[in-house]
Each structure stands twice: as structure tokens, then as C-alpha cells.
Amino acid sequence: MTDRPRIHFVTGRLAEHALRQVLDRLGPRAGFEHTVQVLNITVAALMTTPWIARRLEVPAGTTRVLIPGACRGSLDVFR
């Protein structure tokens, strides 16, 4: 484990490839490590926060979790 932030990204199947490409280039330059969880949905924007919360698997050592910005619902379900 390093001192760099470890960010866990949540996405759908359609965006997986593009997200991984961006993160593989950006992470080392921006100084963070990352993991990606692909949920069983094609379009990430159709996710709701309760739906994500039921399926979310946060790896040990994660310092932050990022979900798709277009998701509907309260973030309180993650507390």
C-alpha cells in the first residue's frame, strides 16, 4: 500500500472500457491508484443509489468511492 489515494470507481458495462483507459493514463500522472467495479447494467446513468448500495463491494484500503454523476437518489444510503 502506498500513501497515494486509492479511488474505487463504479460504472456500467458500456463505459467500462473507456473508463479503464482514462484511469490507466490519468492515475499515475495525478497520483492516485484505482479500482473499477462494473455493475450488471449497461448504462450507468440508469443506476439509483439504493441499487448501487446493495451491490457495492469496496476493496480494502479504498479512500474514496466515485459513482456515476447521473445516478438518482440520496447518498445517505452509503453511510
Secondary structure, DSSP 8 states (H G I E B T S, - for coil): --SS-EEEEEE-HHHHHHHHHHHHHHHHHHT-EEEEEE-S-S-GGG-BHHHHHHH----TT--EEE--TT-BS-GGGG-
